[in-house]
C-alpha cells in the first residue's frame, strides 16, 4: 500500500469508493434513506473535485486500486476518511489518519477536528480524539447523528 497526493484523475475512483463504502460499511448505523442522502447515486462531481483539490488530500493505493482517501482543510478540519469496503481492517485508515495528523503538525495546527459518524467514532477515539459534542445534523432531507471530535496535537510521537 502506498500513500500519495490526490490527482484529479482519482475523482471517479474516489466517488465510487465513497458510495460503496457508505452503503456497505455504514448501513449498520444508519437507515437506507440516510445512506442515500449521505452518498447519493449521482454525486455533485464539481463540488467534490473542488473540495478535494482545495484540501490536503491523500490517497491510499493498494494493488493499483484506490483503497482509501482522506482530506484536511487548512484550518484543521479533518473532512473525510474513507477506506474501500474490500480493504477494511488492513491498517489503511490508520495510515491515512497518520498522514493527515502529520500534515496538520507540519502546518503548525494545535489540533484537528472532525465530524465522525457513529461508525467511525470508535476508530477516532482509539487515536486520541475526544467527543466535543454529539449533534443531529440535517443533510439532503435527513438528520444524522454524528460527533464533533477533536485531537490536540502535541509533539509528534517519538520512535524508539
JOTA-V972299 format. One record per pair of residues at least 12 apart in sequence whose ideal C-beta (glycine too) atoms are under 7 Angstrom apart, sorted by the first residue. I is the first residue (numbers start at 0). J is the second residue. D is the distance in Angstrom with one decimal. If there is no record, write none. Layout:
I J D
I J D
This chain:
0 59 5.7
0 60 6.9
0 61 4.4
0 66 6.6
0 91 6.2
0 94 6.9
1 60 5.2
2 57 5.4
2 59 5.6
2 94 6.1
2 98 5.5
3 58 5.7
3 60 6.5
4 57 6.5
5 51 5.4
5 56 3.6
5 57 6.8
5 58 5.3
5 68 6.9
7 48 6.8
9 58 5.5
9 65 5.9
10 44 6.9
10 47 6.6
10 48 5.6
12 65 3.9
13 51 7.0
13 65 6.3
13 68 5.4
14 42 5.3
14 47 6.3
16 65 5.9
16 81 6.2
16 83 4.9
17 38 5.8
17 81 5.6
18 38 4.8
19 83 7.0
19 84 5.5
20 81 5.1
20 82 6.8
20 83 6.0
20 84 5.1
21 34 5.8
21 37 5.5
21 38 3.7
22 34 5.3
22 38 6.2
23 84 4.1
24 84 5.6
24 87 6.8
24 118 6.3
25 116 6.1
25 118 4.9
27 118 6.9
28 116 6.7
28 117 4.0
28 118 4.8
32 141 6.1
33 141 4.7
33 143 6.2
36 138 5.9
36 139 3.7
36 140 5.9
36 141 4.0
37 138 6.7
51 70 6.2
54 70 4.0
54 71 5.9
54 72 5.3
54 78 6.1
55 70 6.5
55 71 4.5
55 102 5.0
56 68 6.5
56 70 4.1
57 69 5.5
57 95 6.1
57 98 4.8
57 99 7.0
59 91 4.9
59 94 6.4
59 95 5.8
61 86 6.0
66 82 6.4
66 83 5.0
66 86 4.1
66 91 5.5
67 81 6.2
67 82 3.9
67 83 6.2
67 86 6.5
67 91 4.6
67 92 6.6
67 95 5.5
68 81 6.1
69 95 4.0
69 96 6.7
69 98 6.9
69 99 5.1
71 99 4.9
71 102 5.6
71 103 6.2
73 106 6.9
75 103 5.8
75 108 4.3
75 110 6.0
75 111 5.2
75 112 6.1
76 112 6.0
77 99 5.6
77 111 4.9
77 112 6.7
77 113 4.0
80 92 6.1
80 95 5.8
80 96 6.2
92 122 6.2
96 126 5.9
99 111 6.9
100 152 6.6
103 152 5.9
104 152 5.5
104 155 5.7
108 152 6.4
109 151 6.7
109 152 6.2
110 149 5.4
110 150 6.2
110 151 4.9
110 152 5.8
111 150 5.1
111 152 6.5
112 147 6.6
112 148 6.7
112 149 4.5
113 148 5.4
114 145 5.0
114 146 7.0
114 147 5.7
115 145 6.1
115 146 4.8
115 148 5.0
116 145 5.5
117 144 6.0
120 146 5.3
123 148 5.1
126 150 6.7
127 150 5.2
128 148 4.1
128 149 6.3
128 150 4.4
129 148 6.5
129 149 6.2
130 146 5.0
130 148 5.6
131 147 4.4
131 148 6.4
131 149 5.3
132 147 4.9
133 146 5.6
134 147 6.2
